[in-house]
Amino acid sequence: EAVEKNINDLSDTKNSLIKEIKTIDYNVSQLNLSIKSNQLTVEKLDLELESSSDQLSEIEDLIEHKREAILKFIVALQEKGRENIFHILLRNQSLTQSVNEAQNISALNRGLITGIEELRNLREELSSTVILRSKQKQAREAERTNLINRQYIIQDQKSEKKRLLDSTQDKEKIYERQIAELDKKQEELIQEREALKKI
């Protein structure tokens, strides 16, 4: 009876271990899905970083071109600005030429103001892109950290599964040995009964 109880206990333990192994397998499967998701997110962030890097280069080039254009406006204004309206009137042969030259100076001023405004907007865009790029890098590093952590968890789960399987195999051997002992005892009881019947 004690052996039978041990066999039932071992059977319950075996079923419990099988359930634990299935739980571990499920957890590993879910972690593998999470890892694939992390890998896709990292790839997406890498592409976004590459794109924002290209965007940064493009904005920096635009800023450089704008600076050069502003410098040209400043040089032109300095050349024109040395003369006052009286000199412009005297130098030109007609009032129309003088008015045209004054309008050109005014157009240069407007161009300079527009160029400076565009340069300020480009610098703001550059600043926003740098901030976005920084956030993307942080997100990528967080995803990589999650990826590494999940890989460690999977290794731990697999180690736990191996330990449980080894434990199950050891208990199964004990179970088989106890069944063999029970069979032997039953055989002995049958032989004793038959021997008693003969008497």
C-alpha positions as a LaTeX table, in Angstrom:
\begin{tabular}{lrrr}
\hline
Residue & $x$ (\AA) & $y$ (\AA) & $z$ (\AA) \\
\hline
Glu1 & 0.00 & 0.00 & 0.00 \\
Ala2 & 2.85 & 2.41 & 0.82 \\
Val3 & 4.48 & 1.60 & $-2.50$ \\
Glu4 & 1.19 & 2.24 & $-4.28$ \\
Lys5 & 0.88 & 5.61 & $-2.51$ \\
Asn6 & 4.43 & 6.48 & $-3.56$ \\
Ile7 & 3.60 & 5.54 & $-7.14$ \\
Asn8 & 0.51 & 7.79 & $-7.07$ \\
Asp9 & 2.57 & 10.63 & $-5.57$ \\
Leu10 & 5.21 & 10.18 & $-8.23$ \\
Ser11 & 2.55 & 10.19 & $-10.92$ \\
Asp12 & 1.12 & 13.45 & $-9.54$ \\
Thr13 & 4.61 & 14.95 & $-9.39$ \\
Lys14 & 5.26 & 13.86 & $-12.97$ \\
Asn15 & 2.03 & 15.49 & $-14.14$ \\
Ser16 & 2.93 & 18.65 & $-12.25$ \\
Leu17 & 6.38 & 18.71 & $-13.84$ \\
Ile18 & 4.89 & 18.19 & $-17.30$ \\
Lys19 & 2.57 & 21.13 & $-16.67$ \\
Glu20 & 5.53 & 23.28 & $-15.56$ \\
Ile21 & 7.48 & 22.30 & $-18.69$ \\
Lys22 & 4.52 & 23.26 & $-20.89$ \\
Thr23 & 4.34 & 26.62 & $-19.08$ \\
Ile24 & 8.04 & 27.18 & $-19.67$ \\
Asp25 & 7.67 & 26.25 & $-23.35$ \\
Tyr26 & 4.80 & 28.73 & $-23.67$ \\
Asn27 & 6.84 & 31.46 & $-21.94$ \\
Val28 & 9.82 & 30.80 & $-24.22$ \\
Ser29 & 7.54 & 30.96 & $-27.25$ \\
Gln30 & 6.10 & 34.31 & $-26.09$ \\
Leu31 & 9.60 & 35.65 & $-25.39$ \\
Asn32 & 10.72 & 34.58 & $-28.87$ \\
Leu33 & 7.83 & 36.56 & $-30.34$ \\
Ser34 & 8.82 & 39.55 & $-28.21$ \\
Ile35 & 12.41 & 39.22 & $-29.38$ \\
Lys36 & 11.28 & 39.23 & $-33.02$ \\
Ser37 & 9.22 & 42.32 & $-32.29$ \\
Asn38 & 12.24 & 43.99 & $-30.64$ \\
Gln39 & 14.42 & 43.12 & $-33.61$ \\
Leu40 & 11.91 & 44.64 & $-36.03$ \\
Thr41 & 11.65 & 47.76 & $-33.87$ \\
Val42 & 15.44 & 48.10 & $-33.77$ \\
Glu43 & 15.59 & 47.73 & $-37.56$ \\
Lys44 & 12.86 & 50.36 & $-37.96$ \\
Leu45 & 14.69 & 52.73 & $-35.61$ \\
Asp46 & 17.94 & 52.15 & $-37.51$ \\
Leu47 & 16.18 & 53.15 & $-40.74$ \\
Glu48 & 14.68 & 56.21 & $-39.05$ \\
Leu49 & 18.11 & 57.19 & $-37.73$ \\
Glu50 & 19.60 & 56.79 & $-41.18$ \\
Ser51 & 16.82 & 58.95 & $-42.60$ \\
Ser52 & 17.25 & 61.62 & $-39.92$ \\
Ser53 & 21.00 & 61.58 & $-40.56$ \\
Asp54 & 20.34 & 62.29 & $-44.24$ \\
Gln55 & 17.87 & 64.98 & $-43.23$ \\
Leu56 & 20.48 & 66.58 & $-40.94$ \\
Ser57 & 23.00 & 66.68 & $-43.77$ \\
Glu58 & 20.43 & 68.20 & $-46.10$ \\
Ile59 & 19.47 & 70.90 & $-43.57$ \\
Glu60 & 23.13 & 71.70 & $-42.87$ \\
Asp61 & 23.72 & 72.11 & $-46.63$ \\
Leu62 & 20.69 & 74.40 & $-46.91$ \\
Ile63 & 21.96 & 76.48 & $-43.97$ \\
Glu64 & 25.34 & 76.84 & $-45.63$ \\
His65 & 23.74 & 77.95 & $-48.92$ \\
Lys66 & 21.52 & 80.41 & $-47.04$ \\
Arg67 & 24.55 & 81.87 & $-45.26$ \\
Glu68 & 26.31 & 82.36 & $-48.55$ \\
Ala69 & 23.24 & 84.07 & $-50.03$ \\
Ile70 & 22.94 & 86.34 & $-46.98$ \\
Leu71 & 26.61 & 87.27 & $-47.27$ \\
Lys72 & 26.05 & 88.23 & $-50.91$ \\
Phe73 & 23.10 & 90.40 & $-49.87$ \\
Ile74 & 25.18 & 92.06 & $-47.16$ \\
Val75 & 28.08 & 92.75 & $-49.54$ \\
Ala76 & 25.69 & 94.18 & $-52.15$ \\
Leu77 & 23.96 & 96.33 & $-49.52$ \\
Gln78 & 27.28 & 97.59 & $-48.20$ \\
Glu79 & 28.32 & 98.60 & $-51.69$ \\
Lys80 & 25.00 & 100.33 & $-52.33$ \\
Gly81 & 24.70 & 101.63 & $-48.78$ \\
Arg82 & 27.81 & 103.79 & $-49.01$ \\
Glu83 & 25.92 & 106.17 & $-51.20$ \\
Asn84 & 23.07 & 108.24 & $-49.89$ \\
Ile85 & 20.02 & 109.17 & $-51.94$ \\
Phe86 & 21.62 & 112.48 & $-53.05$ \\
His87 & 24.60 & 110.66 & $-54.59$ \\
Ile88 & 22.29 & 108.22 & $-56.35$ \\
Leu89 & 20.30 & 111.08 & $-57.86$ \\
Leu90 & 23.45 & 112.89 & $-59.03$ \\
Arg91 & 25.13 & 109.80 & $-60.43$ \\
Asn92 & 22.19 & 108.61 & $-62.51$ \\
Gln93 & 21.22 & 110.48 & $-65.63$ \\
Ser94 & 17.50 & 110.23 & $-65.04$ \\
Leu95 & 15.09 & 110.19 & $-62.17$ \\
Thr96 & 13.80 & 106.79 & $-63.38$ \\
Gln97 & 17.29 & 105.26 & $-63.06$ \\
Ser98 & 17.64 & 106.72 & $-59.57$ \\
Val99 & 14.24 & 105.31 & $-58.52$ \\
Asn100 & 15.17 & 101.92 & $-60.02$ \\
Glu101 & 18.42 & 101.89 & $-58.07$ \\
Ala102 & 16.62 & 102.84 & $-54.85$ \\
Gln103 & 14.10 & 100.03 & $-55.50$ \\
Asn104 & 17.01 & 97.62 & $-56.05$ \\
Ile105 & 18.44 & 98.61 & $-52.67$ \\
Ser106 & 15.03 & 98.09 & $-51.09$ \\
Ala107 & 14.74 & 94.68 & $-52.81$ \\
Leu108 & 18.19 & 93.74 & $-51.45$ \\
Asn109 & 17.00 & 94.72 & $-47.95$ \\
Arg110 & 13.86 & 92.59 & $-48.31$ \\
Gly111 & 15.95 & 89.71 & $-49.66$ \\
Leu112 & 18.29 & 89.99 & $-46.69$ \\
Ile113 & 15.39 & 89.98 & $-44.22$ \\
Thr114 & 13.78 & 86.99 & $-45.97$ \\
Gly115 & 17.11 & 85.14 & $-46.05$ \\
Ile116 & 17.67 & 85.74 & $-42.34$ \\
Glu117 & 14.13 & 84.51 & $-41.54$ \\
Glu118 & 14.66 & 81.37 & $-43.65$ \\
Leu119 & 18.01 & 80.77 & $-41.96$ \\
Arg120 & 16.36 & 81.03 & $-38.52$ \\
Asn121 & 13.67 & 78.54 & $-39.62$ \\
Leu122 & 16.32 & 76.14 & $-40.91$ \\
Arg123 & 18.20 & 76.35 & $-37.62$ \\
Glu124 & 14.98 & 75.56 & $-35.73$ \\
Glu125 & 14.38 & 72.61 & $-38.05$ \\
Leu126 & 17.96 & 71.47 & $-37.48$ \\
Ser127 & 17.48 & 71.69 & $-33.73$ \\
Ser128 & 14.21 & 69.69 & $-33.93$ \\
Thr129 & 15.87 & 67.05 & $-36.07$ \\
Val130 & 18.79 & 66.73 & $-33.63$ \\
Ile131 & 16.32 & 66.29 & $-30.73$ \\
Leu132 & 14.33 & 63.71 & $-32.72$ \\
Arg133 & 17.53 & 61.85 & $-33.59$ \\
Ser134 & 18.53 & 61.79 & $-29.92$ \\
Lys135 & 15.13 & 60.34 & $-28.95$ \\
Gln136 & 15.42 & 57.73 & $-31.70$ \\
Lys137 & 18.85 & 56.70 & $-30.41$ \\
Gln138 & 17.48 & 56.39 & $-26.88$ \\
Ala139 & 14.54 & 54.31 & $-28.11$ \\
Arg140 & 16.89 & 52.06 & $-30.10$ \\
Glu141 & 19.12 & 51.51 & $-27.07$ \\
Ala142 & 16.07 & 50.72 & $-24.91$ \\
Glu143 & 14.90 & 48.17 & $-27.49$ \\
Arg144 & 18.36 & 46.62 & $-27.66$ \\
Thr145 & 18.47 & 46.39 & $-23.87$ \\
Asn146 & 15.02 & 44.73 & $-23.86$ \\
Leu147 & 16.20 & 42.35 & $-26.55$ \\
Ile148 & 19.27 & 41.33 & $-24.53$ \\
Asn149 & 17.21 & 40.96 & $-21.34$ \\
Arg150 & 14.66 & 38.76 & $-23.08$ \\
Gln151 & 17.45 & 36.59 & $-24.47$ \\
Tyr152 & 18.79 & 36.13 & $-20.92$ \\
Ile153 & 15.31 & 35.25 & $-19.69$ \\
Ile154 & 14.98 & 32.64 & $-22.44$ \\
Gln155 & 18.31 & 31.13 & $-21.40$ \\
Asp156 & 17.11 & 31.00 & $-17.79$ \\
Gln157 & 13.81 & 29.40 & $-18.86$ \\
Lys158 & 15.66 & 26.79 & $-20.93$ \\
Ser159 & 17.97 & 26.03 & $-18.01$ \\
Glu160 & 14.94 & 25.62 & $-15.75$ \\
Lys161 & 13.32 & 23.33 & $-18.31$ \\
Lys162 & 16.47 & 21.21 & $-18.51$ \\
Arg163 & 16.57 & 20.99 & $-14.70$ \\
Leu164 & 12.91 & 19.93 & $-14.63$ \\
Leu165 & 13.45 & 17.36 & $-17.38$ \\
Asp166 & 16.45 & 15.92 & $-15.55$ \\
Ser167 & 14.40 & 15.82 & $-12.35$ \\
Thr168 & 11.52 & 14.17 & $-14.18$ \\
Gln169 & 13.81 & 11.56 & $-15.68$ \\
Asp170 & 15.31 & 10.80 & $-12.24$ \\
Lys171 & 11.85 & 10.47 & $-10.73$ \\
Glu172 & 10.72 & 8.36 & $-13.66$ \\
Lys173 & 13.59 & 5.93 & $-12.98$ \\
Ile174 & 12.56 & 5.77 & $-9.33$ \\
Tyr175 & 8.95 & 5.25 & $-10.43$ \\
Glu176 & 9.97 & 2.42 & $-12.77$ \\
Arg177 & 12.11 & 0.83 & $-10.04$ \\
Gln178 & 9.22 & 1.00 & $-7.56$ \\
Ile179 & 6.85 & $-0.53$ & $-10.12$ \\
Ala180 & 9.35 & $-3.31$ & $-10.68$ \\
Glu181 & 9.56 & $-3.85$ & $-6.90$ \\
Leu182 & 5.77 & $-3.87$ & $-6.66$ \\
Asp183 & 5.56 & $-6.38$ & $-9.51$ \\
Lys184 & 8.17 & $-8.53$ & $-7.77$ \\
Lys185 & 6.27 & $-8.36$ & $-4.45$ \\
Gln186 & 3.03 & $-9.21$ & $-6.22$ \\
Glu187 & 4.74 & $-12.18$ & $-7.86$ \\
Glu188 & 6.08 & $-13.31$ & $-4.47$ \\
Leu189 & 2.61 & $-12.97$ & $-2.92$ \\
Ile190 & 1.12 & $-15.00$ & $-5.76$ \\
Gln191 & 3.77 & $-17.68$ & $-5.30$ \\
Glu192 & 3.22 & $-17.74$ & $-1.52$ \\
Arg193 & $-0.54$ & $-18.02$ & $-2.03$ \\
Glu194 & $-0.08$ & $-20.88$ & $-4.46$ \\
Ala195 & 2.32 & $-22.54$ & $-2.05$ \\
Leu196 & $-0.25$ & $-22.20$ & 0.75 \\
Lys197 & $-2.94$ & $-23.65$ & $-1.51$ \\
Lys198 & $-0.82$ & $-26.72$ & $-2.07$ \\
Ile199 & $-0.52$ & $-27.35$ & 1.64 \\
\hline
\end{tabular}
